[in-house]
């Protein structure tokens, strides 16, 4: 197990590369999901508000 | 009559897109996680050290897919931009705009992981004299410029047109990135992942690499769908706000 983490002496290069990838991709996922949920909720709320006096086409 | 027809098409396409994409979302998201889990396990635990690069070759599995995606996403943006300028499809600028931050993220990852791979194998994190490195950095700046241009212009129609022109001009960097390793033979190795008739990368590395690349692609599709839907919701919200104000 320790061998695995040591990466043949290249741990200082391999793990930062994997950590950076994980960090960026997880951030992209969280921002996309959060933005999507927020925008959908906002439209739903506005449709209810506007729908009361404007049925629209 | 003409006006109402245009209005129906404009409304109908995003509506249909919202319907289809809501079915695709859980499948693409789920598939991305499965592919990335399998790819990561295979890459980290089931591949041997390279006979020249030793364990640094593990960086390849996160570097090459990110670099491919940076270029692939930009080609999609350029294609959608051309479609937007020529055919005025109502979703083309939504598609292009939503893809850009994802493409920029992949390109940034390609640069960072490449730099971490370069230090132990080439002896340097960065070299201004290497055309592949510099043209890849240029791609990141083109992404930044494209995103900044969208944010700088308030009118969405004008913003879409200006951004589309920038996207098409910037596409000139794509062949430079691709052929840089053949035109200027400096640090970065030539393209050798898929070589017909053998002589390329060993299958022990190729399969996990392809699974990781597919995982990155499906992950991108999932996030792209989410971001396109977000953009459509935001435009609809703006229209509703205006209706409310009127």
Interface residues (C-beta under 8 A of the other chain):
Chain A: X4 X7 X8 X9 X10 X13 X14 X16 X17 X18 X20 X21 X24 X25 X27 X28 X29 X32 X33 X35 X36 X39 X40 X42 X43 X46 X47 X49 X50 X54 X56
Chain B: X44 X45 X49 X54 X55 X56 X58 X59 X62 X63 X66 X101 X102 X105 X108 X109 X112 X113 X116 X117 X119 X120 X219 X223 X226 X227 X229 X230 X233 X234 X236 X237 X240 X241 X243 X244
